[in-house]
Structure formats: C-alpha cells, structure tokens
C-alpha cells in the first residue's frame, strides 16, 4: 500500500514514517503542499495522511486534489479539535481524522479500517470469471455459460468469499467466518461441507470449480 504522508514538522514526520515502514507500508513523505501535489501527479496513492496546517497551504487543498481519484483514501492528522475544522474535512470527502497527539497503534487501526472499506468497494465492482462461471457482485448474480444459476444466500456468500480470495487457499475456519449469518444463525463445520457439495453440483462443468487442497482448505480454479 502506497501512503502519502504530509507533515511539516520534521521530527514528527521522521518518527511516523519509520513506524509506517515497519508495518510494511510504502511511504512517500512530504513537508509542503507543493511536494504533495507533485507526489499525487507522479504516483498512485492508496491513502493520504494529511496535516491540516502547512507552510504553503492546507491539507484541505491536498484532499481536494486526492479526492478527484475515487480510490484514494484520506485521513486528516490535526491538532485542531474545533468541530468546524473536522466537519470541513469530512465534507470534502475525507474518510477519517485523528487528533494530535495520537498513539501509532490507533492510527494504524484507523488506516486499516478505511482501507478495508475501499477494498470492499473494489471487490463489489469487480466481475469474477472462473472458466464458464461469472460472478457479478453488484447484482449478486452468478452465471454459467451465460445462464443464470440460482444459489441460496449461503451458497452465494461461500462462492463470493472464495472468488475474493483471488485463487488463494481459504481454510474451513475462514470460510465459516464468511458464512456467519448477520442474524446470528450458527453455521457449523458439517453445514459447510453440505454447502460446498451443493455448490459444486450447481456449478457443474467438466472441471471442478471449487478445488480441495488436502489438509489446508479450498480454493477456486483460475480466477
């Protein structure tokens, strides 16, 4: 994940940049609005961490430019607790704000939460293709060779969870978590086996779409 971090205090910037890199983020640090504008032109940014007050502008200016790209998340790092400043940032499309001083673990948690929302949006817009099978998340529909397949809610959720894993192996526990009903209905291990069996029958075809990886779990064929 590419992070654009804009902070005019060099000591704060150095410490936070180090912490973000330790967490595996690819960080570009800027100390002015002008530097940040160049970064947005030169790179694809996943998330911006923006100080509000800068020597040559404000974080709001950078937010406006970043938000012209819908996939760019924005979190304000602000010493201002004034409600008006917070509302202004959120009205511009910022995804969150955190007031200085803050704990690094809190910031990392907020970042992960915001990025998960964007990843879910991307997954919802994507059409998945596995051989003759296509999954359209926005319509919650599944087709085989152009013919719609009628799946139960649980069967559809199971198939979508496997598709969103992009061919990776999901354990039975991971699949059970994805099937946990919002209403609180319990899905046990035996029930999962039944869902997989029924889903395989409905998907059909010469090649098995849901593949068993012995001792590990399940994955889809070529996604």
Beta strands, then each sheet from edge to edge (+ up, - down):
strand 1: 2-6
strand 2: 26-30
strand 3: 47-51
strand 4: 53-54
strand 5: 57-58
strand 6: 73-78
strand 7: 96-99
strand 8: 127-130
strand 9: 133-136
strand 10: 141-144
strand 11: 147-149
strand 12: 210-213
strand 13: 217-220
sheet 1: 2+ 1+ 3+ 6+ 7+
sheet 2: 4+ 5-
sheet 3: 8+ 9- 10+ 11-
sheet 4: 12+ 13-
end
